[in-house]
Amino acid sequence: MKKSFLRVYVHLQARQFALMDERGQDMVEYAVVMGLIAMGAVVAMNSLAASIGSGFTSVGGKVTGYTS
């Protein structure tokens, strides 16, 4: 009986240790940071793409005006 209680106690302690283990926490933090950076890049690229598109339209209009 005492041996089975000891086995249960050791099992519960092992689970508690596994829950307190923070080795995988760094990977999750890096994933969250990378996700935020990716979202910021997508938002910036949408704004930048509109600016680049209007710039090319302006240059195209000037080139067309000079060649006509």
All heavy atoms as TSV, in Angstrom:
chain	resi	resn	atom	element	x	y	z
A	1	MET	N	N	0.824	-1.193	0.000
A	1	MET	CA	C	0.000	0.000	0.000
A	1	MET	C	C	0.869	1.257	0.000
A	1	MET	O	O	0.609	2.197	-0.740
A	1	MET	CB	C	-0.901	-0.045	1.242
A	1	MET	CG	C	-1.868	1.075	1.327
A	1	MET	SD	S	-3.264	0.710	0.278
A	1	MET	CE	C	-4.389	1.910	0.811
A	2	LYS	N	N	1.893	1.246	0.830
A	2	LYS	CA	C	2.786	2.384	0.922
A	2	LYS	C	C	3.516	2.610	-0.399
A	2	LYS	O	O	3.746	3.748	-0.820
A	2	LYS	CB	C	3.778	2.134	2.062
A	2	LYS	CG	C	4.601	3.305	2.432
A	2	LYS	CD	C	5.456	2.958	3.657
A	2	LYS	CE	C	6.208	4.158	4.148
A	2	LYS	NZ	N	7.036	3.847	5.310
A	3	LYS	N	N	3.843	1.507	-1.061
A	3	LYS	CA	C	4.556	1.582	-2.335
A	3	LYS	C	C	3.674	2.212	-3.420
A	3	LYS	O	O	4.141	2.997	-4.236
A	3	LYS	CB	C	4.994	0.175	-2.737
A	3	LYS	CG	C	5.954	0.140	-3.871
A	3	LYS	CD	C	6.442	-1.296	-4.100
A	3	LYS	CE	C	7.514	-1.320	-5.142
A	3	LYS	NZ	N	8.007	-2.665	-5.375
A	4	SER	N	N	2.392	1.891	-3.427
A	4	SER	CA	C	1.494	2.465	-4.436
A	4	SER	C	C	1.287	3.962	-4.195
A	4	SER	O	O	1.200	4.748	-5.132
A	4	SER	CB	C	0.163	1.728	-4.453
A	4	SER	OG	O	-0.507	1.869	-3.224
A	5	PHE	N	N	1.206	4.376	-2.904
A	5	PHE	CA	C	1.103	5.803	-2.615
A	5	PHE	C	C	2.354	6.550	-3.063
A	5	PHE	O	O	2.291	7.649	-3.599
A	5	PHE	CB	C	0.865	6.049	-1.122
A	5	PHE	CG	C	-0.551	5.834	-0.701
A	5	PHE	CD1	C	-0.852	4.991	0.351
A	5	PHE	CD2	C	-1.589	6.490	-1.349
A	5	PHE	CE1	C	-2.160	4.792	0.747
A	5	PHE	CE2	C	-2.899	6.297	-0.960
A	5	PHE	CZ	C	-3.193	5.445	0.088
A	6	LEU	N	N	3.500	5.943	-2.849
A	6	LEU	CA	C	4.758	6.547	-3.278
A	6	LEU	C	C	4.797	6.683	-4.797
A	6	LEU	O	O	5.219	7.711	-5.332
A	6	LEU	CB	C	5.941	5.711	-2.774
A	6	LEU	CG	C	7.320	6.237	-3.131
A	6	LEU	CD1	C	7.543	7.610	-2.503
A	6	LEU	CD2	C	8.387	5.265	-2.664
A	7	ARG	N	N	4.319	5.671	-5.491
A	7	ARG	CA	C	4.286	5.708	-6.957
A	7	ARG	C	C	3.368	6.834	-7.454
A	7	ARG	O	O	3.719	7.577	-8.366
A	7	ARG	CB	C	3.825	4.364	-7.497
A	7	ARG	CG	C	3.890	4.278	-9.002
A	7	ARG	CD	C	3.504	2.933	-9.519
A	7	ARG	NE	N	4.414	1.940	-8.948
A	7	ARG	CZ	C	4.207	0.636	-8.941
A	7	ARG	NH1	N	3.096	0.154	-9.462
A	7	ARG	NH2	N	5.073	-0.197	-8.430
A	8	VAL	N	N	2.193	6.986	-6.826
A	8	VAL	CA	C	1.264	8.053	-7.194
A	8	VAL	C	C	1.886	9.416	-6.902
A	8	VAL	O	O	1.811	10.346	-7.703
A	8	VAL	CB	C	-0.090	7.890	-6.460
A	8	VAL	CG1	C	-0.962	9.122	-6.634
A	8	VAL	CG2	C	-0.805	6.650	-6.961
A	9	TYR	N	N	2.539	9.533	-5.747
A	9	TYR	CA	C	3.187	10.793	-5.380
A	9	TYR	C	C	4.273	11.162	-6.386
A	9	TYR	O	O	4.356	12.321	-6.831
A	9	TYR	CB	C	3.773	10.686	-3.968
A	9	TYR	CG	C	4.548	11.906	-3.557
A	9	TYR	CD1	C	3.881	13.066	-3.183
A	9	TYR	CD2	C	5.936	11.901	-3.540
A	9	TYR	CE1	C	4.582	14.201	-2.811
A	9	TYR	CE2	C	6.645	13.019	-3.177
A	9	TYR	CZ	C	5.974	14.173	-2.813
A	9	TYR	OH	O	6.664	15.288	-2.448
A	10	VAL	N	N	5.097	10.216	-6.753
A	10	VAL	CA	C	6.161	10.480	-7.728
A	10	VAL	C	C	5.556	10.859	-9.070
A	10	VAL	O	O	6.032	11.779	-9.744
A	10	VAL	CB	C	7.090	9.251	-7.850
A	10	VAL	CG1	C	8.028	9.392	-9.036
A	10	VAL	CG2	C	7.862	9.051	-6.565
A	11	HIS	N	N	4.491	10.204	-9.454
A	11	HIS	CA	C	3.820	10.524	-10.716
A	11	HIS	C	C	3.274	11.953	-10.696
A	11	HIS	O	O	3.417	12.699	-11.659
A	11	HIS	CB	C	2.703	9.511	-10.985
A	11	HIS	CG	C	1.986	9.727	-12.271
A	11	HIS	ND1	N	2.566	9.485	-13.489
A	11	HIS	CD2	C	0.741	10.187	-12.542
A	11	HIS	CE1	C	1.709	9.777	-14.450
A	11	HIS	NE2	N	0.586	10.218	-13.881
A	12	LEU	N	N	2.644	12.343	-9.599
A	12	LEU	CA	C	2.103	13.698	-9.481
A	12	LEU	C	C	3.217	14.739	-9.465
A	12	LEU	O	O	3.086	15.818	-10.053
A	12	LEU	CB	C	1.238	13.822	-8.228
A	12	LEU	CG	C	-0.088	13.065	-8.263
A	12	LEU	CD1	C	-0.782	13.165	-6.917
A	12	LEU	CD2	C	-0.985	13.609	-9.367
A	13	GLN	N	N	4.329	14.434	-8.809
A	13	GLN	CA	C	5.453	15.357	-8.798
A	13	GLN	C	C	6.048	15.515	-10.200
A	13	GLN	O	O	6.444	16.611	-10.598
A	13	GLN	CB	C	6.539	14.878	-7.828
A	13	GLN	CG	C	6.163	15.011	-6.377
A	13	GLN	CD	C	5.987	16.451	-5.974
A	13	GLN	OE1	O	6.723	17.327	-6.386
A	13	GLN	NE2	N	4.968	16.707	-5.168
A	14	ALA	N	N	6.103	14.445	-10.955
A	14	ALA	CA	C	6.620	14.512	-12.319
A	14	ALA	C	C	5.717	15.376	-13.194
A	14	ALA	O	O	6.195	16.155	-14.015
A	14	ALA	CB	C	6.747	13.112	-12.905
A	15	ARG	N	N	4.409	15.249	-13.014
A	15	ARG	CA	C	3.480	16.097	-13.775
A	15	ARG	C	C	3.624	17.563	-13.389
A	15	ARG	O	O	3.589	18.443	-14.228
A	15	ARG	CB	C	2.046	15.649	-13.558
A	15	ARG	CG	C	1.678	14.463	-14.355
A	15	ARG	CD	C	0.195	14.265	-14.336
A	15	ARG	NE	N	-0.121	13.184	-15.250
A	15	ARG	CZ	C	-1.294	12.989	-15.740
A	15	ARG	NH1	N	-2.280	13.778	-15.416
A	15	ARG	NH2	N	-1.512	11.997	-16.564
A	16	GLN	N	N	3.786	17.825	-12.104
A	16	GLN	CA	C	3.952	19.201	-11.651
A	16	GLN	C	C	5.240	19.782	-12.220
A	16	GLN	O	O	5.276	20.927	-12.663
A	16	GLN	CB	C	3.984	19.259	-10.126
A	16	GLN	CG	C	4.086	20.669	-9.582
A	16	GLN	CD	C	4.112	20.702	-8.068
A	16	GLN	OE1	O	4.152	19.665	-7.408
A	16	GLN	NE2	N	4.089	21.893	-7.510
A	17	PHE	N	N	6.299	19.007	-12.245
A	17	PHE	CA	C	7.556	19.467	-12.810
A	17	PHE	C	C	7.402	19.739	-14.301
A	17	PHE	O	O	7.935	20.719	-14.819
A	17	PHE	CB	C	8.659	18.428	-12.572
A	17	PHE	CG	C	9.974	18.830	-13.156
A	17	PHE	CD1	C	10.727	19.832	-12.571
A	17	PHE	CD2	C	10.453	18.206	-14.296
A	17	PHE	CE1	C	11.941	20.206	-13.117
A	17	PHE	CE2	C	11.658	18.574	-14.855
A	17	PHE	CZ	C	12.418	19.576	-14.252
A	18	ALA	N	N	6.660	18.901	-14.991
A	18	ALA	CA	C	6.453	19.096	-16.424
A	18	ALA	C	C	5.651	20.365	-16.695
A	18	ALA	O	O	5.893	21.061	-17.684
A	18	ALA	CB	C	5.743	17.887	-17.023
A	19	LEU	N	N	4.698	20.686	-15.833
A	19	LEU	CA	C	3.911	21.908	-16.015
A	19	LEU	C	C	4.737	23.151	-15.725
A	19	LEU	O	O	4.492	24.216	-16.301
A	19	LEU	CB	C	2.671	21.883	-15.114
A	19	LEU	CG	C	1.585	20.896	-15.501
A	19	LEU	CD1	C	0.489	20.886	-14.441
A	19	LEU	CD2	C	1.008	21.241	-16.856
A	20	MET	N	N	5.709	23.046	-14.858
A	20	MET	CA	C	6.548	24.187	-14.509
A	20	MET	C	C	7.712	24.366	-15.478
A	20	MET	O	O	8.394	25.378	-15.448
A	20	MET	CB	C	7.078	24.032	-13.087
A	20	MET	CG	C	5.980	24.140	-12.049
A	20	MET	SD	S	6.530	23.796	-10.362
A	20	MET	CE	C	7.963	24.809	-10.199
A	21	ASP	N	N	7.944	23.403	-16.335
A	21	ASP	CA	C	9.043	23.463	-17.289
A	21	ASP	C	C	8.793	24.583	-18.289
A	21	ASP	O	O	7.757	24.636	-18.934
A	21	ASP	CB	C	9.172	22.120	-18.010
A	21	ASP	CG	C	10.414	22.051	-18.859
A	21	ASP	OD1	O	11.297	22.902	-18.688
A	21	ASP	OD2	O	10.495	21.132	-19.700
A	22	GLU	N	N	9.730	25.501	-18.432
A	22	GLU	CA	C	9.549	26.669	-19.284
A	22	GLU	C	C	10.441	26.635	-20.525
A	22	GLU	O	O	10.633	27.660	-21.168
A	22	GLU	CB	C	9.843	27.938	-18.477
A	22	GLU	CG	C	8.874	28.158	-17.339
A	22	GLU	CD	C	9.170	29.433	-16.575
A	22	GLU	OE1	O	10.173	30.082	-16.880
A	22	GLU	OE2	O	8.389	29.762	-15.684
A	23	ARG	N	N	10.977	25.494	-20.866
A	23	ARG	CA	C	11.864	25.436	-22.023
A	23	ARG	C	C	11.155	25.766	-23.324
A	23	ARG	O	O	11.725	26.407	-24.179
A	23	ARG	CB	C	12.508	24.059	-22.131
A	23	ARG	CG	C	13.582	23.850	-21.099
A	23	ARG	CD	C	14.213	22.520	-21.263
A	23	ARG	NE	N	13.240	21.510	-20.828
A	23	ARG	CZ	C	13.462	20.227	-20.842
A	23	ARG	NH1	N	14.590	19.761	-21.288
A	23	ARG	NH2	N	12.541	19.393	-20.431
A	24	GLY	N	N	9.917	25.380	-23.488
A	24	GLY	CA	C	9.185	25.654	-24.718
A	24	GLY	C	C	8.616	27.059	-24.776
A	24	GLY	O	O	8.146	27.504	-25.813
A	25	GLN	N	N	8.672	27.781	-23.675
A	25	GLN	CA	C	8.093	29.118	-23.611
A	25	GLN	C	C	8.823	30.071	-24.549
A	25	GLN	O	O	8.202	30.915	-25.186
A	25	GLN	CB	C	8.155	29.639	-22.187
A	25	GLN	CG	C	7.539	31.007	-22.001
A	25	GLN	CD	C	7.590	31.460	-20.568
A	25	GLN	OE1	O	8.049	30.754	-19.699
A	25	GLN	NE2	N	7.112	32.650	-20.326
A	26	ASP	N	N	10.133	29.959	-24.668
A	26	ASP	CA	C	10.888	30.841	-25.549
A	26	ASP	C	C	10.431	30.696	-26.992
A	26	ASP	O	O	10.308	31.688	-27.711
A	26	ASP	CB	C	12.382	30.540	-25.457
A	26	ASP	CG	C	12.954	30.914	-24.102
A	26	ASP	OD1	O	12.365	31.786	-23.442
A	26	ASP	OD2	O	13.992	30.336	-23.715
A	27	MET	N	N	10.181	29.480	-27.425
A	27	MET	CA	C	9.757	29.243	-28.798
A	27	MET	C	C	8.402	29.885	-29.063
A	27	MET	O	O	8.187	30.470	-30.123
A	27	MET	CB	C	9.705	27.740	-29.075
A	27	MET	CG	C	9.528	27.417	-30.538
A	27	MET	SD	S	10.915	27.974	-31.529
A	27	MET	CE	C	12.101	26.734	-31.130
A	28	VAL	N	N	7.507	29.812	-28.102
A	28	VAL	CA	C	6.190	30.437	-28.259
A	28	VAL	C	C	6.337	31.950	-28.328
A	28	VAL	O	O	5.697	32.609	-29.152
A	28	VAL	CB	C	5.256	30.025	-27.098
A	28	VAL	CG1	C	3.968	30.811	-27.129
A	28	VAL	CG2	C	4.970	28.534	-27.164
A	29	GLU	N	N	7.191	32.517	-27.497
A	29	GLU	CA	C	7.409	33.966	-27.531
A	29	GLU	C	C	7.979	34.390	-28.879
A	29	GLU	O	O	7.565	35.411	-29.440
A	29	GLU	CB	C	8.350	34.377	-26.405
A	29	GLU	CG	C	7.724	34.270	-25.033
A	29	GLU	CD	C	8.717	34.497	-23.918
A	29	GLU	OE1	O	9.924	34.647	-24.202
A	29	GLU	OE2	O	8.284	34.530	-22.762
A	30	TYR	N	N	8.926	33.656	-29.407
A	30	TYR	CA	C	9.487	33.981	-30.719
A	30	TYR	C	C	8.420	33.891	-31.801
A	30	TYR	O	O	8.379	34.718	-32.713
A	30	TYR	CB	C	10.655	33.053	-31.073
A	30	TYR	CG	C	11.910	33.334	-30.290
A	30	TYR	CD1	C	12.631	32.312	-29.699
A	30	TYR	CD2	C	12.381	34.634	-30.139
A	30	TYR	CE1	C	13.786	32.565	-28.987
A	30	TYR	CE2	C	13.534	34.900	-29.429
A	30	TYR	CZ	C	14.232	33.856	-28.848
A	30	TYR	OH	O	15.365	34.114	-28.152
A	31	ALA	N	N	7.556	32.903	-31.720
A	31	ALA	CA	C	6.491	32.759	-32.717
A	31	ALA	C	C	5.530	33.935	-32.658
A	31	ALA	O	O	5.103	34.450	-33.703
A	31	ALA	CB	C	5.745	31.441	-32.500
A	32	VAL	N	N	5.192	34.392	-31.459
A	32	VAL	CA	C	4.290	35.539	-31.323
A	32	VAL	C	C	4.949	36.795	-31.887
A	32	VAL	O	O	4.324	37.561	-32.624
A	32	VAL	CB	C	3.881	35.738	-29.847
A	32	VAL	CG1	C	3.177	37.070	-29.640
A	32	VAL	CG2	C	2.996	34.598	-29.392
A	33	VAL	N	N	6.216	37.007	-31.577
A	33	VAL	CA	C	6.929	38.187	-32.092
A	33	VAL	C	C	7.021	38.133	-33.608
A	33	VAL	O	O	6.799	39.137	-34.291
A	33	VAL	CB	C	8.331	38.290	-31.446
A	33	VAL	CG1	C	9.179	39.334	-32.149
A	33	VAL	CG2	C	8.209	38.626	-29.978
A	34	MET	N	N	7.326	36.974	-34.159
A	34	MET	CA	C	7.417	36.846	-35.614
A	34	MET	C	C	6.057	37.088	-36.268
A	34	MET	O	O	5.967	37.682	-37.342
A	34	MET	CB	C	7.962	35.471	-36.007
A	34	MET	CG	C	9.413	35.285	-35.644
A	34	MET	SD	S	10.499	36.495	-36.408
A	34	MET	CE	C	10.341	36.047	-38.106
A	35	GLY	N	N	4.990	36.650	-35.636
A	35	GLY	CA	C	3.651	36.903	-36.154
A	35	GLY	C	C	3.325	38.382	-36.174
A	35	GLY	O	O	2.760	38.894	-37.143
A	36	LEU	N	N	3.690	39.083	-35.113
A	36	LEU	CA	C	3.452	40.527	-35.065
A	36	LEU	C	C	4.276	41.262	-36.116
A	36	LEU	O	O	3.789	42.198	-36.762
A	36	LEU	CB	C	3.772	41.075	-33.672
A	36	LEU	CG	C	2.818	40.655	-32.569
A	36	LEU	CD1	C	3.339	41.120	-31.216
A	36	LEU	CD2	C	1.431	41.208	-32.821
A	37	ILE	N	N	5.511	40.849	-36.312
A	37	ILE	CA	C	6.359	41.465	-37.336
A	37	ILE	C	C	5.773	41.206	-38.716
A	37	ILE	O	O	5.734	42.106	-39.568
A	37	ILE	CB	C	7.804	40.934	-37.236
A	37	ILE	CG1	C	8.464	41.491	-35.968
A	37	ILE	CG2	C	8.615	41.302	-38.465
A	37	ILE	CD1	C	9.812	40.890	-35.657
A	38	ALA	N	N	5.302	40.002	-38.960
A	38	ALA	CA	C	4.716	39.674	-40.261
A	38	ALA	C	C	3.459	40.504	-40.516
A	38	ALA	O	O	3.263	41.012	-41.630
A	38	ALA	CB	C	4.389	38.187	-40.329
A	39	MET	N	N	2.620	40.659	-39.493
A	39	MET	CA	C	1.411	41.473	-39.674
A	39	MET	C	C	1.775	42.928	-39.949
A	39	MET	O	O	1.170	43.584	-40.803
A	39	MET	CB	C	0.513	41.366	-38.443
A	39	MET	CG	C	-0.222	40.061	-38.373
A	39	MET	SD	S	-1.343	39.804	-36.962
A	39	MET	CE	C	-1.498	41.320	-36.148
A	40	GLY	N	N	2.763	43.451	-39.250
A	40	GLY	CA	C	3.221	44.819	-39.492
A	40	GLY	C	C	3.777	44.983	-40.899
A	40	GLY	O	O	3.548	46.005	-41.553
A	41	ALA	N	N	4.507	43.976	-41.367
A	41	ALA	CA	C	5.061	44.042	-42.721
A	41	ALA	C	C	3.950	44.025	-43.766
A	41	ALA	O	O	4.027	44.745	-44.768
A	41	ALA	CB	C	6.021	42.871	-42.949
A	42	VAL	N	N	2.915	43.241	-43.554
A	42	VAL	CA	C	1.800	43.189	-44.506
A	42	VAL	C	C	1.092	44.538	-44.568
A	42	VAL	O	O	0.792	45.046	-45.652
A	42	VAL	CB	C	0.809	42.060	-44.120
A	42	VAL	CG1	C	-0.494	42.188	-44.878
A	42	VAL	CG2	C	1.438	40.705	-44.385
A	43	VAL	N	N	0.853	45.144	-43.416
A	43	VAL	CA	C	0.192	46.452	-43.391
A	43	VAL	C	C	1.067	47.495	-44.074
A	43	VAL	O	O	0.585	48.307	-44.869
A	43	VAL	CB	C	-0.130	46.858	-41.934
A	43	VAL	CG1	C	-0.562	48.302	-41.850
A	43	VAL	CG2	C	-1.199	45.943	-41.367
A	44	ALA	N	N	2.366	47.480	-43.794
A	44	ALA	CA	C	3.283	48.445	-44.407
A	44	ALA	C	C	3.370	48.225	-45.916
A	44	ALA	O	O	3.439	49.199	-46.681
A	44	ALA	CB	C	4.660	48.335	-43.773
A	45	MET	N	N	3.378	46.972	-46.345
A	45	MET	CA	C	3.477	46.696	-47.777
A	45	MET	C	C	2.222	47.152	-48.527
A	45	MET	O	O	2.323	47.605	-49.661
A	45	MET	CB	C	3.712	45.204	-48.030
A	45	MET	CG	C	5.063	44.744	-47.649
A	45	MET	SD	S	6.297	45.569	-48.646
A	45	MET	CE	C	7.733	45.318	-47.674
A	46	ASN	N	N	1.063	47.044	-47.917
A	46	ASN	CA	C	-0.151	47.527	-48.578
A	46	ASN	C	C	-0.068	49.025	-48.811
A	46	ASN	O	O	-0.397	49.511	-49.898
A	46	ASN	CB	C	-1.392	47.196	-47.739
A	46	ASN	CG	C	-1.775	45.741	-47.837
A	46	ASN	OD1	O	-1.448	45.074	-48.808
A	46	ASN	ND2	N	-2.464	45.251	-46.838
A	47	SER	N	N	0.373	49.772	-47.823
A	47	SER	CA	C	0.521	51.218	-47.965
A	47	SER	C	C	1.624	51.544	-48.969
A	47	SER	O	O	1.470	52.432	-49.816
A	47	SER	CB	C	0.849	51.835	-46.604
A	47	SER	OG	O	1.113	53.198	-46.738
A	48	LEU	N	N	2.719	50.841	-48.890
A	48	LEU	CA	C	3.847	51.076	-49.795
A	48	LEU	C	C	3.478	50.723	-51.231
A	48	LEU	O	O	3.863	51.426	-52.166
A	48	LEU	CB	C	5.054	50.259	-49.340
A	48	LEU	CG	C	6.362	50.466	-50.087
A	48	LEU	CD1	C	6.840	51.892	-49.910
A	48	LEU	CD2	C	7.406	49.498	-49.567
A	49	ALA	N	N	2.716	49.666	-51.412
A	49	ALA	CA	C	2.311	49.267	-52.760
A	49	ALA	C	C	1.439	50.332	-53.403
A	49	ALA	O	O	1.574	50.611	-54.604
A	49	ALA	CB	C	1.564	47.932	-52.713
A	50	ALA	N	N	0.566	50.959	-52.638
A	50	ALA	CA	C	-0.266	52.029	-53.179
A	50	ALA	C	C	0.594	53.215	-53.595
A	50	ALA	O	O	0.382	53.813	-54.661
A	50	ALA	CB	C	-1.308	52.454	-52.150
A	51	SER	N	N	1.584	53.560	-52.795
A	51	SER	CA	C	2.481	54.673	-53.129
A	51	SER	C	C	3.306	54.358	-54.378
A	51	SER	O	O	3.474	55.213	-55.253
A	51	SER	CB	C	3.424	54.965	-51.964
A	51	SER	OG	O	2.710	55.349	-50.836
A	52	ILE	N	N	3.824	53.155	-54.455
A	52	ILE	CA	C	4.621	52.757	-55.621
A	52	ILE	C	C	3.745	52.737	-56.869
A	52	ILE	O	O	4.157	53.185	-57.944
A	52	ILE	CB	C	5.302	51.388	-55.384
A	52	ILE	CG1	C	6.386	51.533	-54.314
A	52	ILE	CG2	C	5.886	50.830	-56.667
A	52	ILE	CD1	C	7.000	50.227	-53.885
A	53	GLY	N	N	2.532	52.228	-56.744
A	53	GLY	CA	C	1.614	52.200	-57.885
A	53	GLY	C	C	1.290	53.587	-58.399
A	53	GLY	O	O	1.288	53.827	-59.613
A	54	SER	N	N	1.054	54.529	-57.499
A	54	SER	CA	C	0.761	55.894	-57.953
A	54	SER	C	C	2.001	56.529	-58.562
A	54	SER	O	O	1.902	57.311	-59.518
A	54	SER	CB	C	0.222	56.747	-56.802
A	54	SER	OG	O	1.217	56.947	-55.821
A	55	GLY	N	N	3.161	56.200	-58.060
A	55	GLY	CA	C	4.409	56.715	-58.650
A	55	GLY	C	C	4.605	56.211	-60.070
A	55	GLY	O	O	4.961	56.980	-60.974
A	56	PHE	N	N	4.382	54.923	-60.295
A	56	PHE	CA	C	4.515	54.368	-61.643
A	56	PHE	C	C	3.464	54.953	-62.588
A	56	PHE	O	O	3.748	55.198	-63.765
A	56	PHE	CB	C	4.402	52.840	-61.627
A	56	PHE	CG	C	5.706	52.158	-61.326
A	56	PHE	CD1	C	5.823	51.322	-60.223
A	56	PHE	CD2	C	6.804	52.332	-62.140
A	56	PHE	CE1	C	7.006	50.688	-59.938
A	56	PHE	CE2	C	8.005	51.701	-61.864
A	56	PHE	CZ	C	8.109	50.881	-60.757
A	57	THR	N	N	2.267	55.184	-62.074
A	57	THR	CA	C	1.216	55.801	-62.906
A	57	THR	C	C	1.635	57.207	-63.323
A	57	THR	O	O	1.458	57.602	-64.487
A	57	THR	CB	C	-0.109	55.848	-62.136
A	57	THR	OG1	O	-0.466	54.512	-61.759
A	57	THR	CG2	C	-1.211	56.462	-62.966
A	58	SER	N	N	2.204	57.946	-62.393
A	58	SER	CA	C	2.673	59.303	-62.698
A	58	SER	C	C	3.793	59.286	-63.732
A	58	SER	O	O	3.781	60.046	-64.698
A	58	SER	CB	C	3.155	59.976	-61.413
A	58	SER	OG	O	3.725	61.220	-61.679
A	59	VAL	N	N	4.755	58.409	-63.544
A	59	VAL	CA	C	5.868	58.304	-64.499
A	59	VAL	C	C	5.351	57.853	-65.857
A	59	VAL	O	O	5.765	58.372	-66.901
A	59	VAL	CB	C	6.956	57.349	-63.966
A	59	VAL	CG1	C	7.985	57.031	-65.037
A	59	VAL	CG2	C	7.633	57.939	-62.740
A	60	GLY	N	N	4.432	56.886	-65.861
A	60	GLY	CA	C	3.866	56.409	-67.130
A	60	GLY	C	C	3.128	57.514	-67.862
A	60	GLY	O	O	3.214	57.630	-69.089
A	61	GLY	N	N	2.396	58.348	-67.129
A	61	GLY	CA	C	1.687	59.467	-67.757
A	61	GLY	C	C	2.646	60.480	-68.351
A	61	GLY	O	O	2.419	61.002	-69.455
A	62	LYS	N	N	3.743	60.771	-67.669
A	62	LYS	CA	C	4.743	61.708	-68.179
A	62	LYS	C	C	5.441	61.154	-69.404
A	62	LYS	O	O	5.669	61.875	-70.392
A	62	LYS	CB	C	5.760	62.050	-67.098
A	62	LYS	CG	C	5.193	62.931	-66.011
A	62	LYS	CD	C	6.215	63.287	-64.976
A	62	LYS	CE	C	5.569	64.143	-63.890
A	62	LYS	NZ	N	6.528	64.557	-62.893
A	63	VAL	N	N	5.788	59.870	-69.382
A	63	VAL	CA	C	6.443	59.240	-70.537
A	63	VAL	C	C	5.507	59.249	-71.732
A	63	VAL	O	O	5.913	59.556	-72.870
A	63	VAL	CB	C	6.905	57.812	-70.195
A	63	VAL	CG1	C	7.357	57.061	-71.436
A	63	VAL	CG2	C	8.039	57.851	-69.176
A	64	THR	N	N	4.234	58.957	-71.494
A	64	THR	CA	C	3.254	58.982	-72.583
A	64	THR	C	C	3.106	60.401	-73.135
A	64	THR	O	O	3.012	60.587	-74.343
A	64	THR	CB	C	1.883	58.470	-72.078
A	64	THR	OG1	O	2.032	57.159	-71.553
A	64	THR	CG2	C	0.863	58.445	-73.209
A	65	GLY	N	N	3.124	61.393	-72.257
A	65	GLY	CA	C	3.027	62.791	-72.701
A	65	GLY	C	C	4.234	63.201	-73.522
A	65	GLY	O	O	4.087	63.955	-74.496
A	66	TYR	N	N	5.419	62.750	-73.191
A	66	TYR	CA	C	6.621	63.116	-73.933
A	66	TYR	C	C	6.708	62.408	-75.276
A	66	TYR	O	O	7.274	62.936	-76.223
A	66	TYR	CB	C	7.868	62.802	-73.115
A	66	TYR	CG	C	8.073	63.696	-71.910
A	66	TYR	CD1	C	8.510	63.177	-70.704
A	66	TYR	CD2	C	7.838	65.069	-71.981
A	66	TYR	CE1	C	8.692	63.970	-69.604
A	66	TYR	CE2	C	8.018	65.873	-70.883
A	66	TYR	CZ	C	8.455	65.328	-69.683
A	66	TYR	OH	O	8.637	66.127	-68.589
A	67	THR	N	N	6.177	61.195	-75.370
A	67	THR	CA	C	6.281	60.445	-76.629
A	67	THR	C	C	5.131	60.717	-77.579
A	67	THR	O	O	5.208	60.342	-78.747
A	67	THR	CB	C	6.343	58.922	-76.324
A	67	THR	OG1	O	5.187	58.550	-75.590
A	67	THR	CG2	C	7.589	58.587	-75.548
A	68	SER	N	N	4.097	61.387	-77.140
A	68	SER	CA	C	2.968	61.629	-78.029
A	68	SER	C	C	3.223	62.813	-78.915
A	68	SER	O	O	3.788	63.782	-78.678
A	68	SER	CB	C	1.687	61.908	-77.251
A	68	SER	OG	O	1.359	60.844	-76.424
